[in-house]
């Protein structure tokens, strides 16, 4: 309640929202539950990759059913990864020598297809040159095995 007459410039004409969430665009609706589709897509993409599944569970706190020891280990491992733009990235840790600060993580199946493509389009390189070319762009567990499977 204002006491006294209203004067121009005293702030009485201001319209103030009662909640800060409305000013930031946050909608509090108890009957709406939204799930980020990029999280489910990433989890589905790496369902056959135990390392990436563990990292994603740690990043998104989906590992509540695991023991504290396993969760701490997964959190420590997840320090070398980030999720951005719906993709999982491995980031440089300062200990290894890499040309890029971050590279995209891909599954072993995707690595086999990429190795076939690199081998066929770039003059039928051998295993080592295909690996060097791929490591500049991606990171995948058992990359050597994936390249050998692609070349056979």
ABEGO torsion letter per residue (X at the ends): XBBEBBBBGAGAABBBBABAAAAAGBBBBAABBBBBAAAAAAAAAAAABAAAAAAAAAAAGAAAABBAAAAAAAAAAAAABBBBGGBBBBBBAGABBBABABBBBBBAAAAAAAAAAAAAAAGGBBAAAAAAAAAAABBBBGAAAAAAAAAX
